[in-house]
Amino acid sequence: MKKVFLVFCFVFSLSAMFRAQVYFNNRYGLPGDYTGGSQIVFSQNAYFVAGSACAQANCAEAALFKIDISGNLIWEKKLTQDHYSNANTVTALSDGNFMVCGKDSLPGIFLWKVDANGNTLWTNSIYDSTFHRTALMCKEADDHGLVIVGWGGSPTGNSKIILLKTDAAGNLLWEKRTTPPYYGYGTSLDKCIDGGFIIGGTWVVPNCSGPPFSYAYLQKTDSVGNMQWQHLYNINSTTGGARGADVIAVKEKFIFSATAFGDNYCQIGAICVLKTDSVGNIIWQTPLTQTAPGTYAGNLCLLSNGAYVVSGTAPHTSFSVHMDGVLIKVNDNGMEQWCGHYENIFGPGSSNYLYDVVVAPDGGYAAGGMVMPAAPDTGINDMWVMKTDGNGCDAFGNCPSPIVSGVPVNIQNENDFSVFPDPSDGIFTVHSDFDNYDLGIFDVNGKLILEKNSAEKKSEIDLTDQPAGIYFLKITGERGQIMTKKIIKN
């Protein structure tokens, strides 16, 4: 009986650990390296992020990072070659290992298989001096080979969308090329229930009177890459077009994220999500409310309830040259539920980019990308991975406002509390209209520095023992109302 009880306690404790919300917001990279992340997967109770790392701004070495569920870097591995390489994609394999793919400077596609400890098992390349290739995404095929999507072309020609199949050792078995009128890019790939594949990307056509027009593009193939149908989406005949980002297959249907440019179905600089039927006809197409010039869509993840979260990048609401990472949740009917803006660095000229997002074991979301600092932020380009809870709240206590029927709903009015003086030498006074509320102070890494409860209209915060810098104040009212504010200690 005692053994049964101990086993029950262990299982209950393990389950409780995974239900507890984890938050982090971290930069990663070896000292002196320019680093960036491109795709993130969760496997074997850890996050694996593909990207690049190099000691010079104009070079690249493919890199793979392993991060634990609390955001701690376990290891960083580089693919050391006598030429440059950049990792664009990583996929978890059925044998417990990982495949990293991308482009090298030969130029061609490299394949890098590693185990869960980062040890290289083998490398291979797909190279042709007359046809230069780039891999953007790879998936494991049912026969344990690889299916790869990207683009390629002659050294002087326009690019074509390419789909490749290799065996389990990375040797090329077949390749299919689709030639647009001008040029095209394959950016995403998923396996379909009929054994075929769905490709997402961008299709560009020439325009005699101005810049070329671009379309978001879907192509469905059979199991050996033969095209069954293709569709173009979101084109405007006068001012712009669209760029495809990521596609996922959901039974017989497809979900596609794209960026729209110009006055078309979506708004200027909009991140769009489309749902199509089995032959590419649009079921719904959502022009999202969080739009601005310079906005770009990233990858999607599918939730267990049929909803979706899409990653991306958008200008900061206060600084047009400062970019924020964004996560947007869309329900299974295409209605936007919330949009969160996220930062790791805060300077008006700095940029935060999110390229991919996955569901975390606690029901939250882990997103990966990179940061590019500008003064007063310090350092060089670094990989960035952040973790939110299931409502999109981040390590600083910032929560996105819910959206009902496309209209943002404030969690609480900003006038309901104030902080003074700000900046301060360390003593801040909080004035709130709440009768009872909790205070939390977080540093720029999302670490909780101070927390207290107050039943007074005025409450004092003492940060005199903390270093100068930016902090985040989170107030939670007695009915769950949430407000956050950035404060500065001199």
Stockholm file with secondary structure:
# STOCKHOLM 1.0

chainA/1-490         MKKVFLVFCFVFSLSAMFRAQVYFNNRYGLPGDYTGGSQIVFSQNAYFVAGSACAQANCAEAALFKIDISGNLIWEKKLTQDHYSNANTVTALSDGNFMVCGKDSLPGIFLWKVDANGNTLWTNSIYDSTFHRTALMCKEADDHGLVIVGWGGSPTGNSKIILLKTDAAGNLLWEKRTTPPYYGYGTSLDKCIDGGFIIGGTWVVPNCSGPPFSYAYLQKTDSVGNMQWQHLYNINSTTGGARGADVIAVKEKFIFSATAFGDNYCQIGAICVLKTDSVGNIIWQTPLTQTAPGTYAGNLCLLSNGAYVVSGTAPHTSFSVHMDGVLIKVNDNGMEQWCGHYENIFGPGSSNYLYDVVVAPDGGYAAGGMVMPAAPDTGINDMWVMKTDGNGCDAFGNCPSPIVSGVPVNIQNENDFSVFPDPSDGIFTVHSDFDNYDLGIFDVNGKLILEKNSAEKKSEIDLTDQPAGIYFLKITGERGQIMTKKIIKN
#=GR chainA/1-490 SS CHHHHHHHHHHHHHHHHHHSCCCEEEEECCTTCEEEEEEEEEETTEEEEEEEEESSTTCCCEEEEEEETTSCEEEEEECCCSSCEEEEEEEECTTSCEEEEEEETTTEEEEEEECTTCCEEEEEEEECTTSEEEEEEEEECTTSCEEEEEEEECTTSCCEEEEEEECTTSCEEEEEEECCSSEEEEEEEEECTTSCEEEEEEEEECCTTSSCEEEEEEEEECTTSCEEEEEEECCBTTTBCEEEEEEEEETTEEEEEEEECSSSSSCTTEEEEEEECTTSCEEEEEECSCCCTTCEEEEEEECTTSCEEEEEEEECSSCTTCEEEEEEEECTTSCEEEEEEECSCCCTTCEEEEEEEEECTTSCEEEEEEEECCTTSCSCCEEEEEEECTTCCCTTSCCCCBEETTEECCSSCGGGEEEESSSBSSEEEEEESCSSEEEEEECTTCCEEEEEEECSSEEEEECTTSCSEEEEEEEEETTSCEEEEEEEEC
#=GC SS_cons         CHHHHHHHHHHHHHHHHHHSCCCEEEEECCTTCEEEEEEEEEETTEEEEEEEEESSTTCCCEEEEEEETTSCEEEEEECCCSSCEEEEEEEECTTSCEEEEEEETTTEEEEEEECTTCCEEEEEEEECTTSEEEEEEEEECTTSCEEEEEEEECTTSCCEEEEEEECTTSCEEEEEEECCSSEEEEEEEEECTTSCEEEEEEEEECCTTSSCEEEEEEEEECTTSCEEEEEEECCBTTTBCEEEEEEEEETTEEEEEEEECSSSSSCTTEEEEEEECTTSCEEEEEECSCCCTTCEEEEEEECTTSCEEEEEEEECSSCTTCEEEEEEEECTTSCEEEEEEECSCCCTTCEEEEEEEEECTTSCEEEEEEEECCTTSCSCCEEEEEEECTTCCCTTSCCCCBEETTEECCSSCGGGEEEESSSBSSEEEEEESCSSEEEEEECTTCCEEEEEEECSSEEEEECTTSCSEEEEEEEEETTSCEEEEEEEEC
//
